[in-house]
Amino acid sequence: MAATVTRKHFTAVITHEGDWYVAQCVEVNVASQGRTPAEAIDALREALELRFEGEDLPELPQVERFEVAV
């Protein structure tokens, strides 16, 4: 019997550091990097899949975007 695959949406913040783009997951303390933003997201996706392999996903925090006058 095949394992059930659960799909979950995550949010990433991407920063440019030297020659690398760093993708940091907002909901879970996992990050990865790549030469382009797309490579960084692909690496982050793989890191998250490995992080949760064989585990149930924990309760994820609610992420809100809001505006601040500065």
C-alpha positions, -999 to +999 in steps of 0.1 A: +000+000+000+014+034-010+020+061+016-003+090+016+013+123+005+002+154+023+007+187+006+012+219+027+018+255+017+048+272+033+061+308+031+097+317+023+117+349+027+145+351+002+176+373+008+207+378-014+239+372+005+271+375-015+269+351-044+240+332-029+202+335-024+190+322+010+155+310+013+142+308+049+109+291+057+087+314+079+066+287+095+095+263+103+131+270+112+145+256+080+167+274+054+186+266+022+205+284-005+210+285-042+227+306-070+192+319-080+160+325-061+144+295-079+174+273-069+171+285-033+133+276-032+140+242-048+166+235-022+143+247+006+115+224-007+139+195-006+151+204+029+115+206+042+106+172+026+136+157+043+128+174+076+093+160+077+100+126+061+082+099+080+067+124+105+033+140+109+034+177+103+033+197+135+007+224+140+020+253+119+018+289+131-005+314+114+014+339+093+000+373+088+011+402+066+004+437+080+012+473+072+031+497+094+035+534+088+072+544+089 
